[in-house]
Amino acid sequence: MSKPINIALVGAGAFGAKHLDALQAIDGVNVVSLVSRAEDGPDDIAAKYGIPHVAHDLAEALARPDVDAAILCTPTPIHAAQALQCLDAGKHVMVEIPLADSLADAEAVVAMQRKTGKVAMCGHTRRFNPSHQWVHNKITAGEFNIQQMDVQTYFFRRKNINALGQPRTWTDHLLWHHAAHTVDLFAYQTGGEIVAAHAMQGPLHPQLGIAMDMSIQLKSSTGAICTLSLSFNNDGPLGTFFRYIGDSGTYIARYDDLVDGKENAIDVSKVDVSMNGIELQDREFVAAIREGREPNASVAKVLPCYRVLHQLDRQLAGAG
């Protein structure tokens, strides 16, 4: 068996726990360090998952010779800085989505990856969800071509809280976080470049200073179009729902579930080794390290998404 991959998990919040659960299902992977704020209770989490080392400072974990790689599940505003810190320390890194909240920071991470040659990947999970993989496989087999994607990303968050309903120390963003999933997936699934993009947003929240509602339109070089609706104001069914309208059918993806246009269920259980998109994402990260190759959703491969987000951000700010 090949040498185990030793990982430092950074950020013991809601998404950090998803990665800890996923990593337990992957052979030859050890989480050897947990980095998080004292107030997040990392000692209790480390005990639950059998993690031998706890740190409150990323540099302490990166200084350990037994750490091969880091997975960052930390607040968006520090993603890029921490990714640069990991690469500079000679560690492979996976950054949870988004890679950064500015194009300049995203480009800096890509440049550092090229300089160091380490594996650097971003958590664009939709590339790995079995539902979207099933559609992608049908496209690559020449059996389906996207004409339109209609996507709804809906939450009910009128306060600064996370997915567990706990207070956040930072503010989430519809454009730089949640739209990133769809912008990247649209380009990935169509196999083209995004050649046109337009956005509108609703009123800014008086305390949070962010738009709570947003509408985005995209066009691919293939001719396909995408309409994305996002809201933090939606008091109803929550989550993201993808409707693929193509030349040979219609498919609706709800995370790892997939139905056709008449709501007939499609079995995606045999698409990959797991039905857990986070686990499949983590498996790709580990495999890329072992095989010395560029992973799907590498920082370089997802950079075009952040160029589009930058363009839309400038539109919304009235500068472009």
N, C-alpha and C positions, 0 to 999 in steps of 0.2 A: 504493500500500500504506500502511496506517496506521502510525503511529509505533511503533517497536519497544518492547516492554515489557522493562525492565531489572530483573533480579532479583538480590537477595542471598540466597544459600543458606546457611543457618545450621545447622551441625552436619554434620561430614564423616564420619559413621559409616555403619552399614549402610543405614539408610533414606535418608540424604542421597544416597548413590550411586544409589538407585532413582530419586530425583527428578532427579538430574543426567542420567541416561540418558533419562528420560521427556521432560525439557525439550528435549533435542536433537531430538526428533521434532516439535516445535511451531514452525511458522514465525513469525517476527517476535518471538522471545523470545531475550534474551541474559542469560546469567548473568555479571554484571560484578563480583561480589564473593563470596568464599567466607570464611565466618567459622567458625573452629573452634579448639580448643586446639592448642597446638604439638605435643603428644604424639600427636595424631591424624594427623600428617603432611599438613597441608592444602596445603603447597607442592607436594608430589608430585601430589596430586589435582587441584590447580589447573592444573598443567602438562598432565596427562592430558586435561582437558576444555577447555583453552584459556581459563581464567578469568584475567583480567588483574590482579585485586587480591585479596590475602589479608590477613585481619585476625584477631586473637585476641580482639577486643572488639567486641561488636555495635554499640556507639555509634559506632565509627569508620566502619563500613559505612553506618549510617543517616545520618551527616553528609554522605555523598557526594551531590551534587545529581543524579548520573546514576542513582541507585537509585530505582526507582518502587515496588518491592514486596519483601517478604521472605517466604521459606518457612522455617519453623522446624522443624528435625528434631533437637531438643535434648532433654535429659532432662525427663521429665514434671513434676517439681517446679518447673521454671522456665518452663513454657509460658506461663502467664497473665502473669507479670511481663514476659516478653519481648514478648508480644503487645501489652500496654499500652505498652511502650516504642516499638514500631514505630508504633502508631497515633498516639501523642503526637508522634512525629517526622514525621507526615504521610505515612506509607507504608501502602500496602495490605499485608495480611498473611494468610498461610495458616499455621495451626498444625497440626502433625501431631496425630493423635488420641493422648491425650485433650486437650480444650481446657484442662482444669485438673484438679486432684485435690481440689477442694472446690467446693461450689456458690457460695460467696461470691466466689471468684476468677472462676468462669465468668460470674457476673452482672456483675462489674466489667468484664470484656472486652466484654460486650454493651453495657453503658452507654457505654463509651468509643467503641465503633463508632458508636453512635447520635449521640454528640456530634461526632465527626469527619466522619462520612459516608463514610469510606473502606470499601473492600471488606475484610471480615474473614470468613474461612472456616475450617472445621475439617476435617481429613482423615478424614472418615467414608467410607472408600473403598468400603464395601459398597453405597452408593447408586450407585456408578459401575461396579462390576464388570459386564460384559456378562451374566453368568448371572443376577444379581439384577435388572438392567435388563429382561431378557426377561420375568421374572415380573411385574415392575412394569407393563410395557406390557400384559400380559395382564389384569392387574387393572383398569387404567384403561380398557381396552376393554370391560369388563364380562363377560369370558369366564372369570374365575377369582376366587373369593373364599376367603381364607385362613380355615380353621377352627382349625388348629393349626400352630405351628412348633416343631420339635424340633431343638435346636442343640447341637453338641459342640465345645468349644474346648479342644484338648489340646496340651500341650507337655511336654518332659522337661527341666526346669531346676531342679535342686536346689542350684545354686550361682548366685551373682549374676553371670550372663553374658548377653551380648546374642545376637542371632540368628546372629552369626558365631562364637560361642563365645569371645568376648573378655570380659575382666572389665569390669563396669559400675561406675560411680561412684555409682549410685543404684539403688533397688530398684523393679522392675516390680510391677504390682498386678493381680490378676485382676479386681477389681471396677471400679476407676477407669480401667483401660485396656481390658482385653480384653472385659469385659461391655458396655462402652460401644458397641462395634460392634453387638451384637445388640439391645440395648435400643433404640437409635436405629432400626435397620433394621426391627424389629418394628412400631414406631409408624408409620414411613414406609410400609411395605408394606400395613399394614391400613388406613391412612388415619384412624385413630382416636387417642384419647388413652389412655395407660396408666392404668387406673383401680384396679388392684390389683397389688401387688408384694410378694414375700416371698423371703427368702434364708436359706440355712444355709451354714455353713462348717465345714471340718475343722480339725484342730489347727494352731496357728501353728508356723511353722518356728523352731527354737530360735535360730538366728543372724539370719535375715532378718526375723523378727517379722511375717510375713504368712501368711495362710492359703494352703495349697498346693492345696486342693480346695474347690470351691464349687458350690452348686446354687441356681438362681434360677427363680422362677415369676412369670409376668406375665399380666395379662388386659387386653385392649383394650376400649374402649367399643363396638367392633363386635361383641363377644362372643368373638372369637378369643382363644386362649390360647397361651402360649409356655413351653417348658421348656428351660432352658439349663444345661448341665453344663460346668464348667471345671476344669482340673487342670494343675498344673506337675509332677505325679508320673507322668504317663502315658508309659510306655516302650513305645510302639507307634506306630501311624500318627499322624502329627503334623499339626496344622492345625485349621481350623474347617470343620465340615460342617453344612449347613443342609438340613433336610427340611421342605418346604412341603406340608402336607396341606390340600387344599381341596375345594370342592364339585364340581369337575369334573376332578380329577386329583391326582397326587402328583409333586413335583419335588424333586430333590436337587442342591444347588449345592455344588461343591467349588472354591472360588475362582472361576476363570473358566470352569470346566467345568460343564455341566448335563446331568442325565439324568432320565428319568421314573422312576416307581416300580418299573418292571421293568428298570431299568438300560439303557434304550435312550437312546443319545446324542441330544441336541438341539443343532442347529447354532445357535450364538449369534454366529457370526463376522460377521454382517451387522447386528447390533444397533447398533453404533456404529462410529466411524472407526478404532478400535483394539481389540485384545483385552487391552490393558494397563490395569488399573484405575487405577494411579497416574497414567499419562499422561492418562487421561480426566478424572481429578480435577484435574490441573494445567491441562488445557484449559479446564475450567469456570472456574477461578480467573482465567485470562488473559482469557477471553471476558467475564466479569463486569466486569473492570477496563475493557476496551475499550468495552463497551456501557453502562457506568455503571448497572448493575443489581445486585440482590441475587442471589448465587449459590445454587444448590442446596448444602445443607450449610453455609449461612451460620451464624455463631455464634448468631444469634437463632433460626434454625430447629432447631438441635441442642440449644438450652438445655433443653427439656423432658426430654431424656435425662439431663442432669446433675441435674435435680430428682429423678428416680427413683433415680439412683445415691446421692444424698444421703439419701433416705428409706431405702434398703437399708443404707447405711453406719450409719445410726442404729439400725436394727434389729439389725445384727450387733454393735454396741457396747452393746446393751441399753438404749438411750436412747429407743427409739421402738417 
